[in-house]
Amino acid sequence: MAPFNRLRRSPLLYLAGLVTAGVALWIGYFLATFDLDLYRDRLAEELGNQLQMPVSLGKAQLELREAGIAFRFADLQIGTAQTPAELTAPKLWLQLAWHGLLFGRLVFSEVALDAPHLRIAPHPASPGSTAPPASGLPLELPGGLHIRRVEVQQGSLVFGWSLNSGETRSLTLNDIRAEIADVSAGSKAAFNLTGNLAGGKGTRVAIKGAAELSATGALDETAWDLAVEGKALDLGHLAGMLPERTGIDAAGEGVLTASLNGSGASGIAFRAELTGQKLQLHAGSSAHQRVPFNRLHLAGTWKREGTVHRLRQLALEFDELRLAGDFSFHTGEDVLKLDGVLGDCTLTGSRMKAWLSRQEPPLPAWLEQLQPTGVLTLREAAFRAEWPTAAAGRGRFAFDRLNGSARDFAWDIGRGNTVVLKAVEVSLDNGKWQIERGAATVARMPVTFSGSAALRPDGNTAVDVVLTGSGSATQLAALWPDTLPPEVTLGGNLKLQGQIRGATGQLAVDAHLDLSALAIRYGDHLHLPPTAGSALVLHGTATRTSLAIERGTLALPPLSGTLAGTVDWSGPATVDLATRLELADLTAAGPLVPAVDRLELRGGAALDLTVRGPAAAVETNAILDLQNIAMPMHGIIADINQLNGQLIFTGNGIRSEKLTARLGKSPVILQARVADLQKPRLELGVRASAVRADELIFHSDRAILRDLSGQLSIDREGLDFTPVNVRLDGGTRASVRGTIRDFAAPRVELDISGDYANIKELIGLWTDESPAAEAARKARRGAAPHPPFPPVQIRVDAKAGDLFGMKFQKARALIVPDSRQLLIHPLDFSIDKGYCTTQVLVDYAGDRTRLRVSGHAEDIDAYAVYNELLQRKSILRGKLRGDFYLEGTFGENGFLPSTFGNFNVTVKDGVLRHSPILATVFSLLNVSQLLTMQLPDVSREGVPFSQLTAEARLDRGVLSSDNLVIDSNAMSMSYIGKYDMLHDNLDLLLVVKPLGTIDKVVSHLPIAGWILGGEQRALITAQFKVRGPAENPEIVAIPISAISKGVLGIFQRTLGLPFKLVEDPSILWGGGGKN
């Protein structure tokens, strides 16, 4: 009772209670009379009409949930496997709104789905077909739909699509949890969705935002405001959703943040950013490797206008890459088109090289050598691209308009040199490219360039570029593949002008390099000063991978030259160049090349130089063509002239080919070789059929050296003869070995060996000189001072030989010539069992050449001396021992007419034979009967003697003696007088002591009927005068009174006579006399 009373005292509470009870009764009545199965069918039908696809609901029942009474439907299915979209859910809750129940209407405030599965997949297109599907996705919300809250638990989404190639791709989200608030036309629905991206590594995706639904419910008018975040996003899985023909692949895990703002009708602004570590992108089928990156940012607006998708204010950042612009993508039945305008785009050289270097090898050389520097800026670029929808089609791309620049790009060209593109402006308008304000450096040499390019109807590009440059010669030399020797110094500035014109496939290249300021110095060997008119002019053809130099000329007075060849950079750069440098007159090079001036070279030369192989390690070959080279030798040897042939430089060596010359007037064939220029040693082969002696180091213009052949080795230390063979007309055959050391102060040491040596012939090399040649030689010597004659020692070893007609064996000699004389000392040789040691001195310092000969002979056969050396019919045999000295000058009649000297000779145990003097004397003495008892016949066997001694003088061909004594058992003889060897004439006094003492002969020895004897037993002598030709002299017996006392005293000393001379010689042959 008490509560009722309280209600009466509180009318408001009472009224509220009545209303509540009435609502409850009404709701209860509504629910009690509501046909749930009928409503389920009506609901499915209405939803099907709104969504234009079949909808079915399973068993329905009322259920009390936290928010109130709700309908629960089992087995929801919207659409079928054949429709573009299909939604299934085992449970669906529709939460009833209380205010709807009051008015007897079903109003749902909340929708809940348990484990729903949504499949969105437009109808697949056949390969190559672009026809749209018969039905698509619904683009409008059901009219009057108003849901305060939508909840999804453990849902899944599969979004699939078909490619033109017939391939299919899909994107799947699992474990979706979503909440959507206030879903109704004209309201702003907020939502929050999370899920896991299938196919990756557990990528979690979160989408949060709001959608302002239009009053009409059209989805394309819905304004979206979304924020998307994906963590541990598998890029490989996402890239796999693209068509295979794109060749795009990716790797790595990144974080994606994105946002969308706007509607499909007015345009959607989007922003997306992908970041991560060690992300990689494989950009197309031409790429060889993935490109690493850390950040990808994309922003812009999208709007669809029929079949055209327009992207405005698009901005792309790919690490350092910046792209911005507007694009339009056109979808059609046959082709897809893309056009747009890029602006404010930048690309760094490091990123560009990283991308391009991952293209399929081999890479172009310019990319290999690109350094990670520089920036490419694209201020504006309008382009068009299209490609067929068919998978096998080929796309096209073209720029309509472009404006940009590049700066600070650099290429490494080897040996520490770089090409730097400092700046260039590039533009394209109406199909014509313009290159302006181009600036670069090549090995630090500044270069400027500008030009134009236009596409021709044949598809090639017409190019016209002009460039200028300047720089020091040292900078230019740095471009040469090989390092210049340290002795080479270059100076002066060079100026370059060039032009490139023609089609890109075949460009004409012209260059003019001004060398007028060039100075070249090679130590003390070469000095080329700046010369007006010096230039290098080139004309060639360039393709995308090579440069062919078709015509090149060099003017570098006094040098001139040509150049041709190719440079190829289709792979690693290779070079094939050939140049020819000509010097027509060596005398013009004298002021420039001290060696040429010092050697007084004349004639011409040409150098053919080839450079081939990889630029990093080229092979250089050179051929030096010698053209009538002449070199004066200043009297040391004859002048060298008509030197022709080639010196071929191969690798690190030199060899000659067809090398000939004349030494004086004698032709010579040469063969030269240097095996290693790093350790130069010249191997020089010499051959000549005949060379005049005075054309070498000798003086004779009459002597000829025959069959000259040999090998010389020349290096820094000197010259080696290894060996040189030669023969002379007189029979001398020699092989010369030896050395010349220290060219600054030469020392000559030679060893000459041979089977035969003619001493007269050897001396004649210096002495057999015509008056005209002698006068010319002395005139040359007196005309100008010459360097000191080098020390020369020539050791001679001959098995046999001839000494002025006298044959000898085993000769050894040391020849020492100098500028004033020729010394042969010692000259030792053997003659049978004897030997001789001599000294020969040829003095050619004065007006007349003088010969001095001295020596000692031991056990020499007197026959060889008299018969061979003196070339007289021998009357003498025996062992000769003696000393001699001769001195004279060489003249027209030989050595003898001016010769003087002395002889001291002893001959033992000899025989006088075939002497007309002895035969006559013996017949006069009438001692033949006596002699028959002691000696052989004089006319046949001669007269033996025990000893012959002589002291003689030679004066201008006249041999005289006051002491010539012959001792024998039969008689003794003493000669006084002279022998004119030039005229073969005798003038002698002869004293003969025909018998020994009386006690040595029989006392009855008859002399013309006389018995010589007496109590004193005195010695008998006879005197004779010998005059006339040596072959048949006049011999007359003379009285003692005809002999002067001085001469008589000489005879007394030489014969040792305490004697009684025959005063009247007529008694010897039967005349009257006193005694």
ABEGO torsion letter per residue (X at the ends): XAAAAAAAABAAAAAAAAAAAAAAAAAAAAAAABBAAAAAAAAAAAAAAAAGBBBBBBBBBBBBBAAEBBBBBBGBBBEBAABABBBBBABBBBBBBAAAAAAGBBBBABBBBBGBBBBBBBBBBBBGBABBBABBBBABBBBGBBBABBBBBGBBBBBBBBBAAGBBBBBBBBGBBBBBBGBBBGBBBBBBBBBBBBGBAGBBBBBBEBBBBBAAGBAAABBBBBBBBBBGBBAAAAAAABBAAAGBBBBEBBBBBBBBBEBAAAEBBBBBBBBEBGBBBBBEAABABBBBBABBBBBEBBBBBEABBBBBGBBBBBEABBBBEBBBBBBBAABBBBBBBBBGBBBBAAAAAAAAAABBOBBBAAAAABBBBEBBBBABBBBBBBBBABAABBBBBBBABBBBBBBGBBBBAEGGBBBBBABBBBBBBGGBBBBBGBBBBBGGBBBBBBEBBBBBAAGBBBBBBBBBBBEBAAAAAAABABBBBAABBBBEBBBBBBBBBEBAABBBBBBBBBAAABBBBBEAABBBBBBBGBBBBBBBBBBAABBBBABBBBBBOABBBBBBEBBBAABBBBBBBBBBBBBABAAAAAAABAAAAAAGBBEBBBBBBBBBEBAABBBBBBBBBBBGBBBBAGGABBBBBGBBEBBBBBEABBBBBGBBBBBEABBBBBBBBBABAABBBBBBBBBBABBBAAABABABAABBBBGBBEBBBBBAAEBBBOBBBBBBAAGBBBBBBEBBBGAABBBBBBBBBBABBBAAAAAAAAABBBAAAAAAAAAAAAABBBBBBBBBBBBBBBABBBBGGBBBBGBBBBBBBBAABBBBOBBBBBBEABBBBBBBBBBAABABBBBBBBEBBBGBBAAAAAAAAAGBBBABBEBBBBBBBBBBBBBAAEAAAABBEBBBBBBBGBBBBGBAAAAAAAAAAGAAAAAAAABBBAAAAEBBBABBBBBBBBBGGBBBBABBBBBBAABBBBBBEBBBAAAGBBBBBBBBBABBBAAABBAABBBGGBBBEEAAGBBBBBBBBBBEBAABBBBBBBBAAABBAAAAAAAAAAAGBBBBBBABAAAAAGBBBAX
